[in-house]
Amino acid sequence: MTVALLTSRHIPEDDRLFHHLAVTLAGAGHDAVVISGRGEEEVKKKGVRIRAFDGSSMHRRERKERVIRILGETAPAAVLCADPFSVHAAYRYRKRSGGKVRILYDITEWYPSKKELSRHALFLRPLLFPVYLLYNLQAAARSDAFLFGEWYKSRPYRILFPRREHLSLPYYPDLRYIPYTEPSFSGKMLRLTYNGKLSREKGFGRFLDVVRMLAERRPALVIRVKVIGWYADEREKKILEKKQADMPGRVRITHHPFLEYHEFLQMIRDVDLFFDLRRGDPENQRCLPIRIFLYAALGRPVIFTSLKALRREVETARFGRLVNPRDTAAVVRLVEEYLDDRQLYLAHCREARRLAEERYNWSAVSGHFITFLEKITVS
């Protein structure tokens, strides 16, 4: 069976789309084809065909026609769509081809999200919100089944489409990509990272505040920070670069651009403790910071903003702490607990990896994905 995995927003070798969904399909004997509007390559990797084109300068209609043409050339039995645009393109292809093509909508984001609306002027956002909302609801109505990455993001669809078949498919990592390494944390050097969008809303500013206060309170501690990501905009860049410039000399910060999945894993493999101090606004409260599962697989403790999604879906207390990100002093005290209590640190390392091996891993859910897809396709 040929299955197309279609996205207009993600790179072809996206973590979830390629390294987990597509590779799993290929391993189960299916012909998996990733079609992406971000890139320019036609290759085969890990048994998966990639058909990528650069849609950044194309008009929406032109991008849709390109997708429909590629779908026609691959003739899939099912199309797994990663965003509303992809659903609409797959639906148009199905109408034109007249075939029995199943459309699955993999819902991993809020539509519309604050990120999507932020591209527009402030006064336009209330007007555009219902437009984006209706566009997404139409995409949901045109889908045959749903994949849900998170509980809170699934709720509107389960309420509006109660009889639509669906599968909960969390963002658990494949442990084949993440062999466990024993922690080498000595208490004399602390290795940290921040990855993702470099903005105050996502917690980069608060993370830097924690690093600075920790360095001031622990003058003998050497701190190494790997920053992996991109600045939200020039204004944020100026503010956040000033925070970094004011760091004590014992803090060394290195910057790295966006990395391919395996390069990223290699870059963060030696990190001692992971942070995520994003704001607890209404959208963030209902968004799961999915890299927490990756950090658990690496076998390291975490300190994260206390979010409703985390409290519901992850046993964070067994390998870390949930905090108020505005209380920098309280966060620093939690870091100091790990510095002063090596047994606590090692216990959380072991528990993180144990949870990953027993529950939070891709092999625990990948079989359900294949079974569900095959059932949808033959029904």
ABEGO torsion letter per residue (X at the ends): XBBBBBBAABBAABAAAAAAAAAAAAAAGBBBBBBBABEBBBBBBGGBBBBBBBAAABBAAAAAAAAAAAAAAAGBABBBBABAAAAAAAAAAAAAAGBBBBBBBBBABBOBBAAAAAABBAAAAAAAAAAAAAAAAAAAAABABBBBABAAAAAAAAAABAABBBBBBBABBBAAABBBBBBABAGABBBBBBBEBBBAAAGAAAAAAAAAAAAAABAABBBBBBBBEBBABAAAAAAAAAAAAABBAABBBBBBBBBBAAAAAAAAAABABBBBABBABAAAAABBBAAAAAAAAAGBBBBBBBBAAAAAABBAAAAEBBBBAABAAAAAAAAAAAAABAAAAAAAAAAAAAAAAAABBAAAAAAAAAAAAAAAAAX
